[in-house]
Amino acid sequence: MEIIENGGLLAAAGFRAGSARAGIKKAEGEPDVALIVADGPASAAGVFTQNRFAAAAVRWNRALLPADDVRAVLVNSGNANACTGERGEADARASAELTARLVGCRPEQVCVASTGIIGHFLPMDKLTAGIRAAHAALAADAAAARRAERAIMTTDTRPKSAAVRHRVAGAPFHVGGMAKGSGMIAPHMATMLAFVTTDAQVAPELLTGLLRDATDLTLNRVTVDGDASTNDTVLALAGGASGVHIGKGGSSREAFAEALHAVLASLARQIAADGEGATRLIEVRVEGAANDDDAETAARAVAESLLFKCAVYGGDPNWGRIVCALGYSGADVRPGQTTVHIGEACVLKEGVPTGVDAAAAMQGKEITVAVSLGPGPGQAAVWTCDLTEAYVRINAHYST
């Protein structure tokens, strides 16, 4: 498998992207409408937020997917179209209908996604103009992909993309993607949008299973602030332009699963590193647990500890906050078998402090905490970021 440097959504053949400034976002000059169009009917699958107040776009997509004939994905940023009742549902459908007329398909062949402030109606006059402009701007080059990445951003400080090339029996296929996400991020799909394209041939049901598996191990392992949003979505489109068929088993399935995981894992790390106000990316790895679920429970407790996240911001090697979180996590943690590393520094070995100073390991832009709970087979990794004053400033004035 080959990582495509600076690759993104359009690394896969058979797709185009367009973007436009509709004026939905407050930021002057920033695009806020993105359109992804498949050259022909594409297999499509989705994974969605578990929030009970799921936005209109999420409900629209849930009713459509999986499908074998999706032609387009419309995304707007700056307005979540969540908690907007029947009018919100009608607006989501109207945006799909307009997109369908422009693309030349049925509304049910168009997925939609929204992100931004909750509880405000979509400004449909602005969105309508933005959809038309984004369609007029459709292109298949890297510049079009870069513009689309910026169009889906809200409080993000930078765009997020990834792409890989893999082979089945010597024949190449590609998987590419883009994502947004900075705040209100916790496991189980929360305020993040991710869009993946591939030129492999993948049946909708198979694509759904592979997408769920990969999401569980990547995007669902990201936590910034523990909040689960109303909107967020991972969508995957398989257009088949490469001619590479992915079967239900064997080497082709393994190759595609590996490529999909690589793209989503890269996007997950980029999202965690760009948490609102973040200065450091944190990876918490747990091994030796009774099972994978226990390992994830333990890792997530550390990653979501506000005291630990504050310590990372301050460069304070206070590993007591790590073991405290492990202890209350609910996982089967046995102190006498627990070993903790911060970077290369072993600060706790089988429940006994080592006296090693981990201050140097807390100074980098990426901090790794590795925990061994014993001889068990369970393992998991969770990504998060530090907690800073900037996070409070951003979220204290988000709607104003």
Residue pairs with C-beta under 8 A, 6 or more apart in sequence:
1 164
1 165
1 166
1 255
1 258
1 259
1 262
2 164
2 165
2 166
3 162
3 163
3 164
3 262
4 11
4 163
4 164
4 165
4 174
4 176
6 142
6 161
7 161
7 162
7 163
7 164
7 176
8 142
8 145
8 146
8 149
8 161
8 162
8 163
8 176
8 177
8 178
9 15
9 17
9 36
9 145
9 148
9 149
9 161
9 163
9 176
9 177
9 178
9 195
9 197
10 16
10 17
10 140
10 141
10 142
10 144
10 145
10 176
10 197
11 163
11 164
11 165
11 174
11 175
11 176
11 197
12 163
12 173
12 174
12 175
12 176
12 197
12 198
12 199
12 239
12 241
12 242
13 174
13 199
13 239
13 241
13 242
14 38
14 39
14 40
14 42
14 197
14 199
14 239
14 240
14 241
15 36
15 37
15 38
15 39
15 140
15 197
15 237
15 239
16 36
16 37
16 39
16 138
16 139
16 140
16 144
17 34
17 35
17 36
17 37
17 138
17 139
17 140
17 144
17 145
17 147
17 148
18 34
18 35
18 37
18 133
18 134
18 135
18 136
18 137
18 138
18 139
18 144
18 147
18 148
19 31
19 33
19 34
19 35
19 134
19 137
19 144
19 147
19 148
19 150
19 151
20 31
20 32
20 33
20 129
20 130
20 131
20 133
20 134
20 137
20 151
21 29
21 30
21 31
21 32
21 33
21 130
21 133
22 32
22 33
22 76
22 123
22 126
22 127
22 129
22 130
22 133
23 32
23 123
23 126
23 130
24 32
24 33
24 76
24 77
24 78
24 79
24 116
24 122
24 123
24 126
24 127
24 130
25 32
25 77
25 78
25 116
25 154
26 78
30 150
30 151
30 153
31 147
31 150
31 151
32 76
32 77
32 78
32 130
32 151
33 74
33 75
33 76
33 77
33 127
33 130
33 131
33 133
33 134
33 151
34 74
34 75
34 76
34 77
34 134
34 147
34 148
34 151
34 152
35 72
35 73
35 74
35 75
35 99
35 131
35 134
35 135
35 138
35 148
36 72
36 73
36 75
36 148
36 195
36 197
36 237
37 71
37 72
37 103
37 135
37 138
38 70
38 71
38 72
38 197
38 237
38 239
39 239
39 241
40 71
40 239
41 68
41 69
41 70
41 71
41 109
42 68
42 69
42 70
42 71
42 237
42 238
42 239
42 240
43 66
43 67
43 68
43 70
43 201
43 202
43 203
43 204
43 207
43 237
43 238
43 240
44 64
44 65
44 66
44 67
44 68
44 70
44 111
44 204
44 207
44 235
44 236
44 237
44 238
45 65
45 66
45 204
45 207
45 208
45 211
45 235
45 236
46 61
46 62
46 65
46 66
46 111
46 208
46 211
46 233
46 234
46 235
46 236
47 189
47 211
47 212
47 215
47 219
47 233
47 234
48 54
48 58
48 61
48 62
48 189
48 232
48 233
48 234
49 55
49 58
49 188
49 189
49 190
49 228
49 229
49 230
49 231
49 232
49 233
50 188
50 189
50 228
51 190
51 228
51 229
51 230
53 82
53 83
53 118
53 230
54 62
54 82
54 230
54 231
55 80
55 81
55 82
55 83
55 88
55 114
55 230
55 231
56 81
56 82
56 84
56 88
56 89
56 91
56 92
56 114
57 81
57 92
57 112
57 113
57 114
57 231
57 233
58 230
58 231
58 232
58 233
59 89
59 92
60 89
60 92
60 93
60 96
60 111
60 112
61 111
61 112
61 113
61 233
61 235
64 70
64 108
64 111
65 111
65 204
65 208
65 235
66 204
66 205
66 207
66 208
67 108
67 109
67 204
68 203
68 204
69 109
70 109
70 110
70 111
70 237
71 100
71 103
71 104
71 105
71 109
71 110
72 99
72 100
72 103
72 105
72 109
72 110
72 111
73 110
73 111
73 112
73 113
73 195
73 235
73 237
74 95
74 96
74 99
74 110
74 111
74 112
74 113
74 131
74 134
75 112
75 113
75 114
75 115
75 151
75 152
75 193
75 195
76 95
76 113
76 114
76 115
76 116
76 122
76 127
76 130
77 114
77 115
77 116
77 151
77 152
77 153
77 154
77 180
78 115
78 116
78 117
78 154
79 114
79 116
79 117
79 120
79 121
79 122
79 123
80 114
80 115
80 116
80 117
80 118
80 119
80 120
80 229
80 230
80 231
81 88
81 91
81 92
81 114
81 121
81 122
82 88
82 114
82 118
82 119
82 230
82 231
83 118
83 119
83 230
84 91
84 119
84 120
84 121
84 122
87 121
88 121
88 122
91 121
91 122
91 124
91 127
92 112
92 114
93 107
94 124
95 112
95 122
95 124
95 127
95 128
95 131
96 107
96 108
96 110
96 111
96 112
97 107
98 128
98 131
98 132
99 107
99 110
99 112
99 131
99 135
100 106
100 107
100 109
100 110
102 131
102 132
102 135
103 109
103 110
103 135
111 235
113 152
113 193
113 195
113 231
113 233
113 235
114 122
114 231
115 152
115 154
115 180
115 191
115 193
115 231
115 232
116 154
117 398
117 399
118 230
134 151
137 144
137 147
138 144
145 161
145 176
145 178
146 159
146 161
148 178
149 159
149 160
149 161
149 178
149 180
150 159
152 178
152 180
152 193
152 195
153 159
153 180
154 180
154 182
155 182
155 183
155 276
155 394
155 398
156 180
156 181
156 182
156 274
157 182
157 274
158 274
159 178
159 180
160 178
160 179
160 180
160 181
160 267
160 270
160 271
160 274
161 176
161 177
161 178
161 179
161 267
162 176
162 177
162 262
162 263
162 266
162 267
162 270
163 174
163 175
163 176
163 177
163 263
164 174
164 175
164 176
164 259
164 262
164 263
165 172
165 173
165 174
166 172
166 173
166 174
166 175
166 255
166 256
166 258
166 259
167 173
167 255
168 200
168 244
168 245
168 246
168 251
168 252
168 255
168 256
169 251
169 252
171 242
171 243
171 244
172 242
172 244
173 198
173 199
173 200
173 242
173 244
173 256
173 259
174 198
174 199
174 200
174 242
175 196
175 197
175 198
175 200
175 256
175 259
175 260
175 262
175 263
176 196
176 197
176 198
176 263
177 194
177 195
177 196
177 197
177 263
177 264
177 267
178 194
178 195
178 267
179 192
179 193
179 194
179 195
179 219
179 267
179 270
179 271
180 192
180 193
181 191
181 192
181 193
181 194
181 222
181 224
181 232
181 271
181 274
182 191
182 224
182 271
182 274
182 275
182 276
183 191
183 224
183 225
183 227
183 275
183 276
183 391
183 394
183 395
184 190
184 191
184 224
184 225
184 227
184 228
184 229
185 191
185 192
185 222
185 223
185 224
185 225
185 227
185 229
185 271
185 272
185 275
186 222
186 223
186 224
186 225
186 226
186 227
186 228
186 304
187 220
187 221
187 222
187 223
187 300
187 382
188 220
188 228
189 215
189 219
189 220
189 228
189 232
189 233
189 234
190 227
190 228
190 229
190 232
191 227
191 229
191 231
191 232
192 219
192 222
192 232
192 234
192 271
193 231
193 232
193 233
193 234
194 219
194 233
194 234
194 235
194 264
194 267
195 234
195 235
195 236
195 237
196 211
196 234
196 235
196 236
196 237
196 260
196 263
196 264
197 236
197 237
197 238
197 239
198 236
198 237
198 238
198 239
198 256
198 259
198 260
199 238
199 239
199 240
199 241
199 242
199 244
200 238
200 240
200 242
200 244
200 245
200 246
200 256
201 238
201 240
201 242
201 243
201 244
201 245
201 246
202 210
202 238
202 240
202 246
202 256
203 246
203 248
206 246
206 248
206 253
207 236
207 238
210 253
210 256
210 257
210 260
211 234
211 236
211 260
213 257
214 257
214 260
214 261
214 264
215 234
215 264
217 261
217 265
218 261
218 264
218 265
218 267
218 268
219 234
219 264
219 267
219 268
219 271
221 268
221 296
221 299
221 380
221 381
221 382
221 383
222 268
222 271
222 272
222 382
222 383
222 384
223 272
223 300
223 303
223 304
223 382
223 383
223 384
224 271
224 272
224 275
224 276
224 278
224 384
224 385
225 275
225 276
225 391
226 304
234 264
236 260
238 246
244 252
245 252
246 252
246 253
246 255
246 256
247 253
268 383
269 281
269 283
269 383
271 383
272 278
272 281
272 282
272 383
272 384
272 385
273 281
273 366
273 385
274 385
275 384
275 385
275 386
275 391
276 390
276 391
276 394
276 395
277 387
277 388
277 389
277 390
277 391
277 392
277 393
277 394
278 385
278 386
278 388
278 391
279 313
279 365
279 385
279 386
279 388
280 312
280 313
280 364
280 365
280 366
280 367
280 385
280 386
281 365
281 366
281 367
281 383
281 385
282 303
282 309
282 312
282 366
282 367
282 368
282 369
282 383
282 384
282 385
282 386
283 366
283 367
283 368
283 369
283 381
283 382
283 383
284 299
284 300
284 302
284 303
284 369
284 371
284 381
284 382
284 383
284 384
285 299
285 368
285 369
285 370
285 371
285 379
285 380
285 381
286 295
286 296
286 298
286 299
286 370
286 371
286 372
286 373
286 378
286 379
286 380
286 381
287 295
287 370
287 371
287 372
287 373
287 378
287 379
288 337
288 372
288 373
288 374
288 375
288 376
288 378
288 379
289 295
289 298
289 331
289 332
289 373
289 374
289 376
289 377
289 378
289 379
289 380
290 331
290 332
290 373
290 376
290 378
291 376
291 377
291 378
292 378
292 379
292 380
293 378
294 331
294 332
294 373
294 376
294 378
295 331
295 373
295 378
295 379
295 380
296 380
296 382
297 329
297 330
297 331
298 326
298 329
298 331
298 333
298 371
298 373
298 380
299 371
299 380
299 381
299 382
300 329
300 382
301 325
301 326
301 328
301 329
301 330
301 331
302 308
302 322
302 325
302 326
302 329
302 369
302 371
302 382
303 382
303 383
303 384
304 325
304 384
305 321
305 322
305 324
305 325
306 387
307 321
307 324
308 321
308 322
308 325
309 384
309 385
309 386
309 387
310 386
310 387
311 317
311 318
311 321
311 362
312 362
312 367
312 386
312 387
313 386
313 387
313 388
315 359
315 362
315 363
316 362
317 342
317 345
317 347
317 357
317 358
317 359
317 361
317 362
319 340
319 342
319 347
319 348
319 358
322 340
322 342
322 369
322 371
323 335
323 338
323 340
323 348
326 333
326 338
326 371
326 373
327 333
327 335
331 373
332 373
333 373
334 373
334 374
335 351
336 350
336 351
337 350
337 351
337 372
337 373
337 374
337 375
338 348
338 350
338 351
338 371
338 372
338 373
338 374
339 346
339 348
339 349
339 350
339 371
339 372
340 346
340 347
340 348
340 369
340 370
340 371
340 372
341 347
341 368
341 369
341 370
341 371
342 358
342 361
342 362
342 367
342 368
342 369
343 358
343 360
343 361
343 362
343 364
343 367
343 368
344 361
345 356
345 357
345 358
345 360
345 361
346 354
346 356
347 353
347 354
347 356
347 358
348 354
361 367
